[in-house]
Amino acid sequence: MREPRLGDIIDDFCVKCRRLTNHAIVSLMNGAAAKVRCRTCYSDHDFRNEIAPPTKKELLKQKELYAAVLAGVAPADPVKEELAEPETATGPVKKKKAKG
């Protein structure tokens, strides 16, 4: 198969028409189509490789599954504080050195 060129006609899912239609290649990146223009409604969009975006039902199910996974995760153990020296209102208690 030959490398795609600007203006070539390919099939892709149009987000405006919400169906698989003919598209013209508008821009290329690394030898592959990057942007395409629908030949039915003339809207430009990123090339989607003929894959339709997820439906609202699919997105809702993904959110529910994600929430279920988060609910099952136990919170981390609290960090145990090290025993600190007693402090006064002005700061930590300091030991005085004996002179002598």
VENMOHU-V82656 format. One record per residue. N is the residue number from 1. PHI is phi in degrees with one decimal (NA if undefined). OMEGA is omega in whole degrees, -180 to 180 (999 if undefined). NEAR is the number of other C-alpha atoms within 8 Angstrom. Layout:
# VENMOHU-V82656
n=N phi=PHI omega=OMEGA near=NEAR
n=N phi=PHI omega=OMEGA near=NEAR
This chain:
# VENMOHU-V82656
n=1 phi=NA omega=-177 near=2
n=2 phi=-83.9 omega=180 near=3
n=3 phi=-71.8 omega=-179 near=6
n=4 phi=-67.4 omega=179 near=8
n=5 phi=-125.4 omega=177 near=7
n=6 phi=-58.9 omega=179 near=9
n=7 phi=90.9 omega=177 near=7
n=8 phi=-62.4 omega=-180 near=8
n=9 phi=-97.3 omega=178 near=8
n=10 phi=-135.0 omega=176 near=8
n=11 phi=-89.6 omega=177 near=9
n=12 phi=-157.6 omega=178 near=13
n=13 phi=-83.6 omega=178 near=13
n=14 phi=-91.2 omega=-179 near=11
n=15 phi=-73.2 omega=179 near=8
n=16 phi=-80.7 omega=179 near=6
n=17 phi=-76.7 omega=-177 near=7
n=18 phi=58.8 omega=176 near=7
n=19 phi=-160.1 omega=179 near=7
n=20 phi=-80.4 omega=-178 near=9
n=21 phi=-135.6 omega=175 near=11
n=22 phi=-74.1 omega=179 near=11
n=23 phi=-134.3 omega=173 near=12
n=24 phi=-103.1 omega=179 near=13
n=25 phi=-73.1 omega=-179 near=16
n=26 phi=-101.4 omega=178 near=11
n=27 phi=-145.4 omega=-180 near=9
n=28 phi=-120.5 omega=175 near=12
n=29 phi=-141.4 omega=-179 near=7
n=30 phi=54.4 omega=176 near=4
n=31 phi=78.2 omega=179 near=7
n=32 phi=-127.0 omega=180 near=8
n=33 phi=-64.5 omega=178 near=12
n=34 phi=-109.0 omega=178 near=11
n=35 phi=-125.6 omega=179 near=12
n=36 phi=-134.7 omega=178 near=14
n=37 phi=-121.9 omega=179 near=12
n=38 phi=-66.2 omega=180 near=13
n=39 phi=-85.9 omega=177 near=9
n=40 phi=-96.1 omega=-177 near=7
n=41 phi=-108.6 omega=178 near=7
n=42 phi=63.0 omega=175 near=7
n=43 phi=-91.3 omega=178 near=7
n=44 phi=-96.7 omega=175 near=8
n=45 phi=-159.8 omega=177 near=9
n=46 phi=-64.4 omega=177 near=7
n=47 phi=-69.8 omega=-174 near=10
n=48 phi=-108.3 omega=-179 near=8
n=49 phi=56.2 omega=178 near=6
n=50 phi=63.4 omega=-179 near=9
n=51 phi=-105.2 omega=179 near=7
n=52 phi=-77.3 omega=176 near=7
n=53 phi=-66.1 omega=-179 near=4
n=54 phi=-63.1 omega=178 near=6
n=55 phi=-76.2 omega=179 near=6
n=56 phi=-64.2 omega=178 near=6
n=57 phi=-64.4 omega=179 near=6
n=58 phi=-64.7 omega=179 near=8
n=59 phi=-63.7 omega=179 near=9
n=60 phi=-63.6 omega=179 near=8
n=61 phi=-64.0 omega=178 near=8
n=62 phi=-61.7 omega=179 near=8
n=63 phi=-65.2 omega=179 near=8
n=64 phi=-65.2 omega=179 near=8
n=65 phi=-63.9 omega=179 near=8
n=66 phi=-62.8 omega=179 near=8
n=67 phi=-64.5 omega=179 near=8
n=68 phi=-64.8 omega=179 near=8
n=69 phi=-65.9 omega=179 near=8
n=70 phi=-64.4 omega=180 near=7
n=71 phi=-68.0 omega=-179 near=7
n=72 phi=-82.3 omega=-179 near=6
n=73 phi=-81.4 omega=179 near=6
n=74 phi=-76.7 omega=177 near=5
n=75 phi=-66.5 omega=-179 near=4
n=76 phi=-68.0 omega=178 near=4
n=77 phi=-63.4 omega=178 near=4
n=78 phi=-64.8 omega=-180 near=4
n=79 phi=-71.6 omega=-180 near=4
n=80 phi=-78.7 omega=180 near=4
n=81 phi=-80.3 omega=177 near=4
n=82 phi=-75.0 omega=177 near=4
n=83 phi=-69.0 omega=-179 near=4
n=84 phi=-103.7 omega=177 near=4
n=85 phi=-68.2 omega=179 near=6
n=86 phi=-62.6 omega=-179 near=6
n=87 phi=-115.2 omega=173 near=8
n=88 phi=-99.2 omega=180 near=7
n=89 phi=-65.4 omega=-178 near=4
n=90 phi=-97.7 omega=180 near=5
n=91 phi=153.6 omega=-179 near=6
n=92 phi=-68.4 omega=179 near=8
n=93 phi=-75.1 omega=180 near=8
n=94 phi=-109.4 omega=178 near=4
n=95 phi=-86.0 omega=179 near=4
n=96 phi=-88.6 omega=178 near=4
n=97 phi=-85.9 omega=179 near=4
n=98 phi=-78.1 omega=178 near=4
n=99 phi=-87.1 omega=173 near=3
n=100 phi=152.8 omega=999 near=2
